[in-house]
Structures are given as structure tokens and as C-alpha cells.
Amino acid sequence: RSGVSRTETRQDGGYTPEYLKWKGFYDNIPLLKSILDTNGAAVAASWRTHGPNAKTMADKLDEFKGSGKQTFKQMMYNALLVCKIAGDAFFEILYDGDDVENIIMLNPESIRIVIDNGRIKRYEQTDKNIKWNPEQILHFPYNSIGSMVHGQSSIAPMNDLLLSLQQVQDDMRRIY
């Protein structure tokens, strides 16, 4: 091992989260899924707006429908899960003039963050050849450290441990 993790990327060029790689652990290890789901539910359940325009903002957020019939709370729960799994969650911000009308979650596996001189230059959806300016994307980087412009998966550091757990579980199924 070189001692350099996958998430220690160079800040110029680009970065794409490895969502599907880490989601496999989430899908196949019930304990990990339960922990992340419970954490996501607790955080999403406690959201509220603050300040002199709190009621107006809460009403506006309640109008958001995501990609269909989602509530804002459901979208934030999903964003928290995705950013803990992949390290990053992305929403396209839809505008009606100068007003934000809605947000639509994007698949993090298909989003490339284009980085220039340590700053986000744009976002690209690689499977559809769509490009956005930074203000057109709501980006949740999880656990970014220092000057990182992207997040880090909460599952990635447990890779070896989770692989060993899966091996033990597979061996136990064969023996018993």
C-alpha cells in the first residue's frame, strides 16, 4: 500500500464519486444499512428553518417536489444517505426567473466535478453530456477535509473490514 487513499485526489482536473462501489456494501450489509438509515432519519426529522423569514422559507421548501412526489424532508434524507455512501450528493437547482422552483437529485456516479486551481469550475453529467455552472448545483460534500472541494465516503475507510465481514458471512453460510 502506498498510504494514499482514493479520496486524496489532486485538486486540479476532476473528481467523480464512486457511489455504486460503496452502495454495494450498504445494500449487502444489514447492520451498516440500519446505522446509515437511522442516522439519516434522525437528521431529516429534525430539519427546520430559522430567522425572520423562516415561515416563508419553510413554505417554499414544502413546494419542492424533487423528481416527482417527494417532500423536501425525503429529499434531504436521500441526500444525507447518498453523501455518506458516496461522499457527495448533488441536486440540479431549477429556477423560475430568479426564484428557485425545485431541486432534482442527480446520480453521483455520473457527476464529475471539474476543478481548476482548487476551485469548482463546473459540474458535468458524464452520461448525458450536460454541464452546469457551480450556482446551478446544490452540492453536499460529506466529510471534506482542508481544502477538498469534494466529500469522502463514510464507507470507504471500512473497506477492508467490510470485505472481511462479507467473507466470514459467506464462509459461515457454507459451513452451516
N, C-alpha and C positions, 0 to 999 in steps of 0.2 A: 504494500500500500504506500501511496505517495504522501498521505497525510492531508491531501487537499480534497475536500468534499465536492460533490457535484454542484452544490449551491454556491460555492465560492467562485462565481463567474467573473470574468473581466467585465468592467463597467462600460466598455465601448463595444458596439456591434449589436448583439441581440440576445434575447433570452426567451425561451418558451418553457412554461411549466410542464412537468412530467405527470400530469393528472392521472392518466389511465394506469401508469405503473404503480402509483401509490394507492389508487382506488381499489386495486385488486386485493390489497391487504384489508382495507375497510370492508369490502364485500365478503371476504372469506374468513375473517376472524371476529366472531360474535362479540367477544369482550371489547375489542378495540372499537367496533361499531357502536356498541352500547355507550361507551365512555364519550365518544365524539358526539353521538346523538343527544345524550343527556346534557352535555355542555352547551351544545347549540340551542337546545330547547330552553335552557335556563337563561342564556344571554338574550335570545329573541323575545322571551316572555317579559323581560324587564325593560324593553326599549320605551322611551318616551321623549317628547320634545320639551325644551326648556326655553325660558326667556319671554320677552313681551309679546312675541308673535307665535307662541307655542301652539295655540289652538288652530290658528290659520295654517301653520305648517303641518300639524297632525292631520287636518282635514285634507290638505293637498296630497300628503303621502298616502292617505286612505284611498285616493282616487287612482293611484298606480295599480295596474293590473298585470304587470310583467308580460309574459308571453301568452297570457290567456286570462284565467280567472284567479290568479294568485293575489294574495294580500301582501302588503308591504312586510308584515311580520314573517310570512312564509318566505319571501324573497331574501330577507336578512338571515333567516335560519339557514337557507340553502347557501347563501354567500359564506357564512361562517364555516359550514361543513366543507365547502369546496376549498376555501383558502387554507383551512387546517390540513386538508388532504394534499392539495397541490402546491400550497404556498401562496397562491394568488387567486383571486376571484375578480371577474370583470363583468361590468354591465355597460351596454350601449345606452347613452342618455339620449332620449328622443325629445326634441324641442318643438314647441308651438310658438313660433316667433322667438321671443327672449325667455319664455317660460318653459320650465321642464314639465313635459307632459307625462312621461313614463320612463321606466328603465327596463331593459331586456337583458337577462343573463346570457353571457356568451360562454361557449365551451373553452375552458382554459387550455386544453390540449392544442387548440387551433390558433391561439393568440400568441403572437410574437411581439415582445416589447423591443422596439428599436431604440438603442441607447447611443447617444453621442456626447462625448466629454462628460460622462457621469450623469447625464440628464435624459429623461424620456423625450425622445424626438417625436415618436408616433407609435401607434399600435397597428398591427396588421393581422387580419384574419387569413391565415395561410391557405385554408381550403376553399375560400371564396374570393380571394384577391381583393379584399376590401381594406382600406386604410382609414384611420381616424387620427385626428389631432388629439393631444392629451386631454383637452377640455371636453371632448366628446365621449370619454370613457370614465366610468366610476370604477376605480381600481382599489381593491382591498389587498395589500400585501401583508401576509402574516409573518411575524417574527423576522422582519428585516433588521439587519444589524449594521450599524455605522451608516455608510453612505450607499448601501444597497438600494436599488430602485425597484427590486422585486422581492417577493417573500420567500420563505423556506417552509417546506412541508414539515408538519409535526410528526409525520410517519417516517420520513427518510432517515433520521438518526437511529431509528429502531430496526432498520433493515435486517441486519444480521440476526438480531434477537427474534424477529418475526419469522424469518426463514427457518431458524432452528425450531421455533414453536410449531410451525407447519410440518416440519419433518418429523418431530416427535408425535404429533397428532396422527400423521399418516402411518408411522410405524405402529402406533397403538391400535389403529383400525385393522391393520394386517394381523397383529398378534391376537387381538381379542375379537 
